[in-house]
Amino acid sequence: VALIVLWTLLWSLLGQEVLPGGNLFGLTIIFYSAVLGGKILEVIRIPVVPPLPPLLGMLLAGFTIRNVPVIYKFVRIPTTWSSVLRNTALTIILIRAGLGLDPQALKHLKGVCLRLSFGPCLVEACSAALFSHFLMEFPWQWGFLLGFVLGAVSPAVVVPSMLLLQENGYGVEKGIPTLLVAASSLDDVVAITGFNTFLSIVFSSGSVISNILSSLRDVLIGALIGIQKIVANTWNVFQPLLFGLVGTEVSVEALESRTIGMCLATLGLALSARILATFALMSSAGFRFKEKVFIALSWIPKATVQAVLGPLALEKARDIAPHLEAYSKDVMTVAFLAILITAPNGALLIGILGPKILDRGDVTGHLQVELSQFHH
């Protein structure tokens, strides 16, 4: 009854916006469909297999809406709306990255944490630029833009998995869960800063330095101001919208088999380079062979940053450079495939390999990261 009264009130105030085909109606459908998709995935439990990240259900919900014509004709979101939502989500992600930085962990782990934050991201970005240039015929600047979209690891997948291992004592003596949690936020900052730099170059929009400073400003806000609960609650609203909107950008009809093949090849090769780089960078950090393998495979999940950055170039191209739309659609497709493939598989690899590879010790400390910030 309350919902009916609320809808009637909104109808009287906003008119067509809340009816099928209206912007607010479409946004509401995407939001609740994504929430439902996330809840369904939370309910699914497979024995001996860790739970899948809810964000995957949100992504598939948006994808389903886009590719079921009967539904999609009533769900249209203007680019101005989606652009505002994504830019807001990007700011929230950067603030959360600042909140996720643990000064004590960074001080204790020092060089190895910085190597893990910068090295794999930069190697994957350069590899993606190289492979996309030759396989997908991307210009170099577009290749690097794609590379930094792919370069970020997902704290939304890595952090909950590491906390679960930490609670059970796996890898605590070597500080492996602490290392991965501490490095994941900094890794995102590197990727987003690189993306903003090449977005400015590709579209010649704004100063490169001002875009870099803007990214760092948001991180510092998160690091200096204690607003964890506010950011966490805001993120709970934006996350379903973000992943739902990403899903609605991918149309099966518009995809060509050759395009999908080249996107998958570029993604696979860049990811392989990232895994090898991560393994190599951990070689002088005092870890055993199996532990280095675990860290390298734990460093592949992609989700939140890709969901924000993937569509940004597409929206920019639609607004000011329609002739570049083909490249931006391919960037969007690679980002979608990266989330779809690496988020569930990364979570499964961490959950299955962690107890088998890592030594189990006593839990004498705790990670200074609230699970509530990352569990979605």
Beta strands, then each sheet from edge to edge (+ up, - down):
end
